Amino acid sequence: MASHASALKAHRQSLKNRERNRQYRSRLRNALRSIRTAIDGNDLAGVKSALQQTVSLIDTMASKGVIHRNAAGRHKSRLAARLAHRTRNA
């Protein structure tokens, strides 16, 4: 265990950051899951607003460093492609 005051503080901060990041990742997974089910269920009216909120959440997480910016771009791209495929074939 750390014994210096600065190391103890860094440990406390890492615990807080880990919990915050865990909550962000959980929010992201839930948002992605809900928007995928909405797209697959052809609920296109609800998808538009949900997509905007999800993309905003993804961008926020990337800017805070919770996820990598390439991962954020990949999530957004796949959601947009899935939505475009559904609207084309609907």
Number of C-alpha atoms within 10 A of each C-alpha: 6 10 7 9 9 10 12 13 12 13 14 12 12 12 12 12 13 13 12 13 17 13 12 18 16 12 15 17 11 13 18 20 11 15 22 17 12 19 22 13 11 15 12 16 10 12 20 15 11 17 21 11 14 23 21 13 17 26 17 15 19 17 13 11 11 18 17 14 16 10 12 19 15 12 16 19 13 11 19 14 12 15 22 13 12 15 12 8 7 8
